[in-house]
Amino acid sequence: MNIDTSKPVMVTGATGYVAGWIIKRLLDEGLTVHATLRDSGNEKKRAHLDLVAKDAPGTIHYFDADLLDDGAFADAMAGCSIVFHTASPFVVDVKDPQRDLVDPALLGTRNVLNQVNKTPSVERVVLTSSVAAIYGDNADVENTANGKFTEEEWNTTSSLDHQAYSYSKKLAEEEAWKINKQQDRWRLVCINPALVIGPGLNPRGTSESFRLIKQLGNGTMAAGAPRWAFGLVDVRDVAEAHLKAAFLPDAQGRHIIFAESKDFLEMGQLLRPHFPKYPLPRFGLPKPMAWLFGPFANKSLTRRIVTRNVGVPFRADNSKGIRELGMRYRPAEESLREFFQQLIDAGRLKKR
Ligand code: NAP
């Protein structure tokens, strides 16, 4: 991969879990990174980036920018050749899905890409989309042509009332393609990762990924784990996919990015031999029990979500990323183990 280090590149949402590893990789390549965040004065939130930048050949510059502020990305984008747009809230439990998820995802994408249209130096945009833009529930696989999700599919089942995070990602990616198709100067390349796991550069990360894996070890699933399957991918592999999307001359379109599919019980089974003192799940929660009690245990686990996901395999085709981006994946067991260990080391999990 030939990386031109003569022009800066921009990364939105620099404090985020996924962005951290992308920035580390860019700095290691010797690039100048224009990192946008909401509060550059908060040194604690960017301490892990400062640390990485100290030992890397590249240079980092911070810029304040909120997704909802029109024109906020102008200064950070000036002179950049590539824009990595990662910023978007990844939380499931929100009060107001329109305000807390859809607005920052959709209006933020529009704001960033309108600025790209005004910034002649930008040649390529790499958008951190998600498999959530491709499907809403595991049961949606019934509607696919070949019994697997591919880059051809779009999520048609999520809404403000059901899987609102997935809905926000689908609206954002659709908008990105719409804006991209109205011009021919810059190329859009999308990375569509499944559930991202693995140690964060910042061990106190707040991405939903941390909350989900923490639930495996804090006793929430000790009485039984819902057999809800996800594609899993290491955060370092997701960062690699972004670099390939940015610097491989022929990278184009969308890319489903994941290594393996596992449900919560299978994740617990992979972790148990390494962490015998933690209350990892030993049994699957029968689907009728998950349906009946899920909403009481966790208000995001609605009966519709249980019906359409629990006990339904996750089937998706990751071959385009392997073929066109040359992706190689860490095994899920390694990523899970290192992630779980990080939660312990950071004091975020207690022994039973
Ligand atoms: P994260 O750690 O919560 O990062 C989200 C980032 O978005 C944070 O830096 C956050 O900034 C920023 N952000 C949120 N609202 C903003 C606003 N109004 N203005 C400016 N910045 C805002 O989550 P993540 O897991 O790294 O997610 C990063 C991207 O990857 C998202 O686009 C997500 O949809 C995508 N993704 C994640 C996964 C996964 O499993 N983690 C899977 C597929 C795709 P603050 O720090 O200021 O809040």
Residues whose N, C-alpha, C, O or C-beta is under 5 A from the ligand:
A	BS01	NAP	G13 A14 T15 G16 Y17 V18 A19 R38 A65 D66 L67 L68 T86 A87 S88 P89 F90 P104 T128 S129 S130 P193 A194 L195 V196 T206 S207 S209
